[in-house]
């Protein structure tokens, strides 16, 4: 009965919104449930509207508004179910649930949308700042503690499950309350309350004459998540690019694919999280909507009996495998047992020098591991000790890796990486191990290639000069997918009611003018060395005369594998490594009648060579 209820729990029109709102993501034996929530707390006092440089640099307030708009548009594309809100403090007008003065809640926590982006866009530039002063005014008689209280109430009013709760504070004032010790103490108290309720407070401090001194006030206010403690604080942002880099470093999701035990020996293990540093970008699939109401359509799958038409439960179905003209029936437990090799985890095998790992060993994108204290206390200390020793000795750890239940094991190499920070103290590379998937022996193949005429030393030297002229520092993040970028620009233009979308620049197209300028006359010199005087690269190839039918059949059936090699493949059982066209050529050569499927060709060839 329990199976029936769980299978048809929504059969009587029950609401499925709870499951959707939960947005539960199962990660191994752990679950991330809920939505990411983010509140932008923006200082609206006079100092935020002043531009301190003689050039055309943006004022701190303009930088903040553009940064928030950028986060909104990114979330609309990637995480449209997250909740985002905007709160101003230091305004003359006020609007909040507690009726605190000088605090204005512009946008409550809700899904990011086009209307919200357009509303923020009204306050950009000189006209936007003038409109902001007219609509909200400015005041220095505010309380940061009350602003944090309002942010806390925004989170408590949300009726959905929340996973990560965060407040980003944008300000250019390093000592907001000066000598008012009562307000300063109240702000510290509310910041501590946020920390206890699991709300992280991040400081996004902006440029200020004389520099921004965190030690005056904010060092006791801000708090970071455990997995984001860099040990250092960001520097102040004087440009929009610096501010965006800091916001992305905090706002980007850091959810582990899985949390596993890393077994260093029989009685020693630690807990690590598995992360993807790079993920393939793709177009989101279209959502089917109901024609009458434009609401998303929910799809359900049911299994029916072909003869009676009755509904089948999951327990009513079984799986079969045809073997020797017989159908072998498996129970659900048996199929799971067949796929189970061992419990998930990383099992240390040994260590090898880093020089033994070659670039051609790459078979799939790498992952990244970072220590976790959730299951085993002391994992961070042990992990750091292992990382330091591997960096000192320049070795990699070779392990057996099982990512989750019912998945086959893989051999992997853990390549150590040291932490790297930029001039703004923003983390560029995290400390940890890159998880490199190693190939099996079957993944390595000897490829037959046609012997070409080798180049002489003069030609090689000339090509080296050309290559040296065209060298540049390659960065994968410098080249965006033009098709994806244009797709999202079109969507953004539709959502924001723009006249026409922006044109995406295709950075993958070679810059021929720059190449010609760098190379100069070297290309012509190389052509003179490679091509003979009478060579015509645009000349048409002469057409060969067709012979009789038997000659054509003989040429068509010509194969590049000997009879001895075929016998060895049959003997070792590795005939399946050959391609289908090659197997068909073998059948034609020996007059065998095989079907179009690979297994039929393998059976015919195996039977032929087994009997001879």
Secondary structure, DSSP 8 states (H G I E B T S, - for coil): -HHHHHHTTTTT----HHHHHHT-EEETTEEE-SEEEEEEEEE-SGGGG---SSSS---HHHHHHHHHHHHHHHHHHH-TTSEEEEEEES-SS-B-TT--TTEEEEEEEEE--HHHHHHHHTT-HHHHHHHHHHHT---S---HHHHHHHHHHHHHT--S-EEEEEEEEEES-S-TTTT-HHHHHHHHHHHHHHHHTTEEEEEEEB--TT---GGGTGGGT-B--GGG--SS----B-SHHHHHHHHHHHHS----SEEEEEESSSS-EEEEEEE-S-----------B-TTT--B-------B-TTT--B--GGG--EEEEETTEEEEE-HHHHHHHH--S-SEEEEEEEEEGGG--GGG--S--EEEEEE-SSSTTHHHHHHHHHHHHHHHTEEEEEEEE-STT---EEEEEEEE--EE-TT--EEE-SEEEEEE---GGG-------------HHHHHHHHHHHHHT-----GGGS--HHHHHHHHHHHHHHTT-SS------TTS--HHHHHHHHTTHHHHHHHHHS-TT--TT----------HHHHHHHHT--SS-HHHHHHHHHHT-GGGS-HHHHHHHHHHTT----SSHHHHHHHHHHHHHH-
